[in-house]
Amino acid sequence: MTSLDSALRVGRPRAGRREFFTRWTGTALLGLVAAAGLAPAPPQDRPRGFPNPPPPADPDEQDKNAPQGIDPQTAKRVMAAKNEKEFREGIEKLYQMATELRDELALAPKMNVLSVRMYKKTEEIEKLAKQLKSKAKGG
């Protein structure tokens, strides 16, 4: 190493090969991307921050689909009455199905095995009972 080389490096740390190739590769890639026309959009074109919030809701617009002249409390009462009627009809059907199953079981011979028809009937009863349970919860 000559005195001229050492004089040029004074005050500046020596860059390693890895750092040099990293800088060169990055610069070369940016040049290739720009030459191919794939350069990223300028920063001023990109949206910044959060998008604009939607306009506030207009209460008159929300109730356009609702029938005119029916207030929300009345609609709730009508819906509750309808659900109660369906629940009562379901209970009656459940009672009828359980009674039929009981009568059929009383007529069947005493065995350890039930018929397939009885098994299917118990599945129907179980399904109806689950539906009634969900209606009772308010679902």
CORCORJO-V528286 format. One record per helix or strand of 2 or more residues. SS is the DSSP state (2 for helix, 1 for strand). FROM is the first residue (numbers start at 1). LEN is the number of residues. Records with the same first field share a line. If there is no record, write none. Layout:
SS=FROM-LEN + FROM-LEN
This chain:
2=3-6 + 17-20 + 43-3 + 59-4 + 72-36 + 116-22
